[in-house]
């Protein structure tokens, strides 16, 4: 592959694809620098100052703290943010440490959980494991409101070993019971409904004092202080030392690295590949960033088994199209420079993001609402017949404005025009390049035919005619199998 193709592969896997402009900039700095720019994202100025509570306003009268509102904020961050891997990792951990507002039923609590995942996404796994295990949303989801000496809760102890760390077959029922004893004394407090006033008063007070609505609570008097034997080791384990035991276990290294490889590279990796990546995990104390670099620098990541072989998730598909239509800049413009978490957001921001989140929902990825504690399965599950119908219907956002083309269509038009196309096949080729689809020549011919029917060469010098042609081209692209692999 060429340098540009390699960089595009990096962006498809460690981001949400790249626009031609992003590829141009990355190509100028080179492949290795582009890799570091993606993975070492804390070195990148996020330049995203949109507070999630701005999305709590649907009317001017009172705020709405429902979790569904923060899904729009997260989608906006995916589209407009400059750290795409941070959002991909947050999404990965959301599927791994799955929590659903369907059970939690508490918007601020779900937002706090989401921020916990984002904050620790690329750090040491033990830090993430401890933070999410003590997160009130996770505790509520797995029935850890109270775990008391003499009445331990086994649900979390089981799930943390089966799903979050060791994996099935690497622990016993005795381990579950002993783990539950280690976790006694853990609880949380949720003050939201005890704060005085309406939603708006509660929100303003919380923001003023930088005070969360819920927090982890440790009750030492309720902890079982006796010795416990877990995974063959006997000690006076408490919750923290139990989690440290899990995070350092070789089975956890293989389980986590296997899931990371499957998400960022390909499923069913060879044992030798996981051995290599798990060694990086073990030697760095579970440093996720080092693991990601190891994945990106593995020969297998660049092999035919990997490149354009992964089925795109609904986020991979929808967010990429939006970024390739330069929708992020328009969302930020509509939001305005003076956004505030204490006043109503521009309705146009809600309306356009609703189109993205709703399409992802219908295609099987409901942010903040995974189906169960095991998260999304991914792969072929993303392309069921019902899901494919919904994917086919997506055309991005900002295609049309009140008068003439929307900025999304204008961005694609400007790129196509910059290629100085001599005929409609050249226009089709440029559109396909803009959306990074490896369409074969006969597929490009089909796109050219629909462009012929929807304006032909006229659409180059008459931008107002371009959206109709672009809509037809995207209709064909969404029907092409090549569009749904990355």
C-alpha positions in Angstrom: 0.0 0.0 0.0 1.1 3.6 -0.5 1.8 5.9 2.4 -1.6 7.6 1.9 -3.4 4.2 1.9 -1.5 3.2 5.1 -2.6 6.4 6.8 -6.2 5.9 5.6 -6.1 2.4 7.2 -4.9 3.9 10.5 -7.7 6.5 10.5 -10.3 3.9 9.7 -9.3 1.8 12.6 -8.1 4.3 15.2 -10.6 6.9 14.3 -13.7 7.2 12.2 -12.1 7.4 8.8 -10.6 10.5 7.4 -11.6 13.3 5.0 -9.4 14.0 2.0 -8.1 17.2 3.9 -7.2 15.1 6.9 -5.3 12.6 4.8 -3.5 15.5 3.1 -2.3 16.9 6.4 -1.4 13.4 7.7 0.5 12.6 4.5 2.6 15.7 5.0 3.9 14.6 8.4 4.3 10.9 7.5 3.0 7.6 8.6 4.7 7.3 11.9 3.9 10.8 13.0 0.2 10.3 11.9 0.1 7.1 14.1 1.5 9.0 17.1 -1.0 11.8 16.4 -3.9 9.4 16.6 -2.8 7.2 19.5 -1.0 9.7 21.7 -4.0 11.9 21.5 -3.4 13.9 24.7 -0.8 15.8 22.8 -3.6 17.1 20.5 -5.6 20.2 21.4 -9.1 18.9 21.6 -10.6 22.4 20.8 -14.0 21.0 21.9 -15.5 23.2 24.6 -19.1 22.0 24.4 -20.4 21.1 27.8 -22.7 18.0 27.8 -25.2 19.9 30.0 -25.8 22.2 27.1 -27.8 19.3 25.7 -30.0 19.2 28.8 -32.0 22.1 27.5 -34.9 21.4 25.1 -37.0 24.4 26.3 -36.2 27.7 28.0 -38.2 26.8 31.0 -36.5 23.8 32.6 -33.6 21.5 31.9 -34.1 17.8 31.1 -31.3 15.6 32.7 -32.3 12.5 30.7 -29.5 10.3 29.5 -30.8 10.3 25.9 -29.8 14.0 25.6 -26.1 13.3 26.3 -26.0 10.8 23.4 -26.3 13.9 21.1 -23.4 15.5 22.8 -21.3 12.3 22.4 -22.2 12.1 18.7 -21.2 15.7 18.3 -17.9 15.1 19.9 -17.3 12.1 17.6 -18.0 14.2 14.6 -16.3 17.5 15.6 -13.6 16.4 18.0 -9.9 16.2 17.1 -9.2 13.1 19.1 -11.1 10.4 17.3 -9.3 7.6 19.0 -10.4 8.9 22.4 -14.0 8.5 21.3 -13.4 5.1 19.7 -11.8 3.9 22.9 -14.7 5.3 25.0 -17.0 3.4 22.7 -15.0 0.2 23.0 -15.0 0.4 26.8 -18.7 1.2 26.8 -19.2 -2.1 25.1 -16.8 -3.9 27.4 -18.0 -2.3 30.7 -21.5 -2.2 29.5 -24.0 -0.1 31.4 -27.5 0.8 30.2 -29.7 3.7 31.2 -32.5 1.2 30.6 -31.8 0.0 34.1 -29.9 2.9 35.6 -32.6 5.5 34.7 -30.4 8.4 35.8 -29.1 10.8 33.2 -26.4 12.5 35.3 -25.2 9.2 36.6 -24.9 7.8 33.0 -23.0 11.0 32.0 -20.6 10.5 34.9 -20.0 6.9 33.8 -19.3 8.0 30.2 -16.8 10.5 31.5 -15.1 7.9 33.6 -14.6 5.7 30.5 -13.2 8.7 28.5 -10.9 9.9 31.3 -9.2 6.5 31.8 -9.6 5.1 28.2 -5.9 5.0 27.3 -4.2 4.7 30.7 -3.4 1.7 32.9 -6.1 -0.9 32.9 -6.1 -1.1 36.7 -6.9 2.6 37.0 -9.8 2.2 34.6 -11.0 -1.0 36.3 -11.1 0.6 39.7 -12.7 3.8 38.4 -15.5 2.1 36.5 -16.0 -0.5 39.3 -16.6 2.4 41.7 -18.7 4.3 39.3 -22.3 4.7 40.6 -23.9 3.8 37.3 -22.0 0.5 37.1 -22.8 -0.2 40.7 -26.4 0.5 40.2 -26.5 -1.6 37.0 -25.0 -4.6 38.7 -27.0 -4.2 41.9 -24.2 -3.0 44.1 -26.2 -0.3 45.9 -25.2 -2.1 49.1 -22.8 -5.0 49.7 -22.7 -5.8 53.4 -20.7 -8.1 55.7 -22.8 -11.2 56.1 -24.8 -10.3 53.0 -22.4 -9.9 50.1 -23.5 -9.2 46.6 -22.2 -11.8 44.1 -23.5 -10.2 40.9 -20.7 -7.7 40.5 -18.0 -10.2 41.6 -19.1 -12.6 39.0 -19.3 -10.1 36.1 -16.0 -8.4 36.9 -14.2 -11.8 36.5 -16.3 -13.3 33.6 -16.7 -10.2 31.4 -14.3 -7.4 32.5 -11.1 -9.2 33.3 -10.3 -13.0 33.4 -12.9 -14.4 31.0 -15.1 -17.5 31.2 -13.3 -20.6 32.5 -10.6 -18.8 34.5 -12.4 -18.7 37.9 -14.6 -20.9 40.1 -17.8 -20.4 42.0 -15.7 -20.3 45.2 -13.8 -17.4 43.7 -17.1 -15.6 43.1 -18.2 -16.0 46.7 -14.9 -14.9 48.1 -14.8 -11.9 45.7 -18.2 -10.8 47.0 -16.8 -10.8 50.5 -13.8 -8.7 49.4 -16.3 -6.1 47.9 -18.4 -5.7 51.1 -18.6 -2.2 52.4 -18.9 -0.8 48.9 -21.9 1.5 48.2 -22.7 4.8 46.6 -24.8 7.9 47.4 -27.2 9.5 44.9 -28.1 13.0 46.0 -30.0 14.1 42.9 -33.5 13.6 44.2 -32.5 15.0 47.6 -31.3 18.3 46.2 -33.9 21.1 46.6 -35.6 22.7 43.6 -36.4 21.7 40.1 -34.1 20.3 37.5 -32.7 23.6 36.6 -31.9 24.7 40.2 -30.2 21.3 40.8 -28.1 21.6 37.7 -27.0 25.2 38.3 -26.1 24.3 41.9 -24.1 21.3 40.9 -22.2 23.2 38.2 -21.5 26.1 40.6 -19.9 23.9 43.2 -18.5 21.3 40.7 -20.4 18.7 42.7 -21.5 15.4 41.2 -25.0 14.1 41.7 -23.7 10.7 42.8 -20.5 9.3 44.3 -18.9 6.1 45.5 -19.1 5.5 49.2 -17.0 3.2 51.3 -18.5 1.8 54.6 -15.6 0.3 56.5 -17.9 -1.0 59.3 -19.7 -3.1 56.7 -16.6 -4.7 55.2 -15.8 -8.3 55.9 -12.2 -8.1 57.2 -11.4 -11.8 57.3 -9.0 -13.6 55.0 -10.3 -14.7 51.5 -8.9 -17.2 49.1 -9.3 -15.9 45.5 -7.6 -17.5 42.4 -5.5 -19.7 44.7 -4.2 -16.7 46.8 -5.1 -16.1 50.4 -5.0 -12.6 51.8 -7.1 -10.0 53.6 -8.5 -8.8 50.3 -10.6 -5.7 50.0 -12.2 -4.4 46.9 -9.1 -2.6 45.6 -6.6 -5.4 46.2 -9.1 -7.9 44.6 -9.2 -5.7 41.5 -5.4 -5.4 41.5 -5.2 -9.2 41.6 -7.5 -9.4 38.6 -5.8 -6.7 36.5 -2.3 -8.3 36.9 -3.5 -11.9 36.1 -2.2 -13.4 32.8 -5.7 -14.4 31.8 -6.8 -10.8 32.0 -3.9 -9.7 29.8 -5.0 -12.2 27.1 -8.7 -11.4 27.5 -8.3 -7.6 27.3 -5.7 -7.8 24.5 -7.9 -10.2 22.6 -10.8 -7.9 22.7 -8.7 -4.8 21.8 -7.2 -6.7 18.8 -10.6 -7.9 17.7 -12.0 -4.3 17.9 -9.1 -2.5 16.2 -7.7 -5.2 13.9 -9.7 -8.5 13.2 -11.6 -11.2 15.0 -10.3 -14.6 15.9 -6.7 -13.6 16.1 -3.9 -16.2 16.0 -2.7 -17.2 19.5 0.8 -16.0 18.7 -0.6 -12.5 18.0 -2.3 -12.3 21.3 0.8 -13.7 23.1 2.8 -10.9 21.6 0.3 -8.2 22.5 -0.4 -9.6 26.0 3.3 -9.5 26.7 3.2 -5.7 26.1 0.3 -5.5 28.6 2.2 -7.5 31.2 5.5 -5.7 30.8 3.9 -2.2 31.0 1.6 -2.9 33.9 -1.5 -2.9 31.7 -0.7 0.3 29.8 -3.5 0.5 27.2 -1.7 3.1 25.1 1.4 0.9 24.7 -0.9 -2.0 23.8 -2.5 0.1 21.0 0.9 1.1 19.6 1.8 -2.6 19.6 -1.3 -3.4 17.7 -0.6 -0.7 15.1 3.0 -1.8 14.7 2.2 -5.5 14.3 2.7 -6.9 10.7 -0.6 -8.6 11.0 -2.4 -5.2 11.4 -1.2 -4.4 7.9 -2.0 -7.8 6.4 -4.7 -8.7 3.9 -6.5 -10.4 6.8 -7.0 -7.0 8.3 -7.1 -4.2 5.8 -10.8 -3.4 4.8 -11.9 -6.7 6.4 -13.7 -5.4 9.5 -17.4 -4.8 9.4 -18.1 -1.2 10.2 -20.2 -0.5 13.3 -23.0 2.0 12.9 -20.7 4.6 14.4 -17.9 3.7 12.0 -20.3 4.2 9.2 -22.3 7.2 10.2 -19.6 9.3 12.0 -17.2 8.8 9.1 -19.7 10.1 6.5 -20.4 13.1 8.7 -16.7 13.9 9.1 -16.1 13.4 5.4 -18.9 16.0 4.8 -17.1 18.4 7.2 -20.2 18.4 9.4 -18.2 19.1 12.6 -17.4 22.7 11.7 -21.0 23.4 10.9 -22.2 21.9 14.2 -19.7 24.1 16.1 -20.8 27.1 14.1 -24.5 26.5 14.9 -23.7 26.0 18.6 -21.9 29.3 18.6 -18.9 30.6 20.6 -20.9 31.5 23.7 -22.5 28.2 24.5 -23.5 27.7 28.1 -24.7 24.7 30.1 -27.3 27.0 31.6 -29.3 28.0 28.5 -31.1 26.4 25.5 -28.9 25.0 22.7 -29.6 25.9 19.1 -32.3 23.6 17.9 -30.6 23.0 14.6 -27.8 21.2 16.5 -30.3 18.9 18.1 -32.1 18.2 14.9 -29.1 17.3 12.8 -27.5 15.1 15.6 -30.9 13.4 16.1 -30.6 12.2 12.5 -27.2 10.6 13.2 -28.1 9.1 16.6 -31.4 7.8 15.4 -29.9 6.1 12.4 -27.3 4.4 14.7 -30.0 3.3 17.0 -32.0 1.7 14.2 -28.9 0.0 12.9 -28.2 -1.6 16.3 -25.9 0.7 18.2 -27.9 2.7 20.9 -25.4 4.8 22.8 -25.8 4.5 26.5 -28.3 1.7 25.9 -26.5 -1.6 25.2 -28.7 -4.6 25.1 -27.2 -6.4 28.1 -24.1 -6.6 30.3 -22.1 -8.4 27.6 -22.3 -5.3 25.3 -22.4 -5.4 21.6 -21.2 -8.4 19.7 -20.1 -6.5 16.6 -18.9 -8.1 13.4 -21.6 -9.8 11.4 -24.2 -8.7 14.0 -23.9 -5.2 12.6 -25.2 -6.3 9.1 -28.4 -8.2 9.7 -31.0 -7.6 7.0 -32.9 -5.1 9.2 -29.7 -3.2 10.1 -28.7 -3.0 6.5 -32.0 -1.4 5.5 -31.2 1.4 8.1 -27.6 1.7 7.0 -28.7 2.1 3.4 -30.9 5.0 4.3 -28.2 7.2 5.8 -27.0 10.2 3.7 -25.1 12.2 6.2 -26.2 15.6 7.5 -26.3 19.1 6.1 -27.1 17.9 2.6 -29.6 20.7 2.0 -30.0 24.2 3.5 -33.2 26.3 3.4 -32.0 27.7 0.1 -29.6 25.7 -1.9 -27.0 23.1 -0.9 -26.1 22.5 2.7 -22.5 22.8 3.9 -22.1 19.0 3.8 -22.8 19.0 0.1 -20.7 22.1 -0.4 -17.7 20.4 1.2 -18.0 17.4 -1.1 -18.6 19.7 -4.1 -15.5 21.7 -3.4 -13.4 18.6 -3.2 -14.8 17.2 -6.4 -14.3 20.5 -8.2 -10.7 20.6 -7.0 -10.0 17.4 -8.9 -10.9 19.2 -12.2 -13.1 16.3 -13.5 -13.3 16.0 -17.3 -16.4 13.8 -17.3 -19.0 12.3 -15.0 -16.9 9.2 -14.4 -14.3 11.5 -13.0 -16.9 13.2 -10.8 -18.0 9.8 -9.6 -14.4 8.8 -8.9 -13.9 11.9 -6.8 -17.0 11.4 -4.8 -16.0 7.8 -4.1 -12.6 9.0 -3.0 -14.1 11.6 -0.7 -16.0 8.9 1.2 -13.0 6.4 1.1 -14.8 3.5 -0.6 -12.7 1.1 -2.7 -15.4 0.8 -5.4 -14.4 -1.2 -8.5 -14.6 0.4 -11.9 -18.0 -1.1 -12.7 -19.4 0.4 -9.5 -18.0 3.8 -10.4 -19.7 3.5 -13.8 -23.0 3.1 -11.9 -22.4 6.2 -9.9 -21.5 8.1 -13.1 -24.8 7.0 -14.6 -26.8 8.4 -11.8 -24.8 11.6 -12.0 -25.7 11.8 -15.7 -29.3 11.5 -14.8 -29.1 14.1 -12.0 -27.4 17.0 -13.7 -24.3 15.7 -15.4 -21.3 18.0 -15.8 -23.5 21.0 -14.9 -23.3 20.2 -11.2 -19.6 21.3 -11.1 -20.3 25.0 -12.0 -23.8 25.0 -10.5 -23.4 23.9 -6.8 -27.1 24.3 -6.2 -27.6 21.2 -8.4 -25.0 19.2 -6.6 -27.0 17.8 -3.6 -29.5 16.0 -5.8 -26.6 14.2 -7.6 -24.7 13.6 -4.4 -27.8 12.1 -2.8 -28.1 9.6 -5.6 -24.4 8.8 -5.4 -24.6 8.1 -1.7 -27.7 5.9 -2.3 -25.5 3.7 -4.5 -22.5 3.8 -2.1 -24.6 2.8 0.8 -25.9 -0.2 -1.2 -22.3 -1.2 -2.1 -20.7 -3.9 0.2 -17.4 -2.1 0.0 -18.8 0.8 2.0 -19.5 -1.4 5.0 -16.0 -2.6 5.6 -13.0 -0.7 7.0 
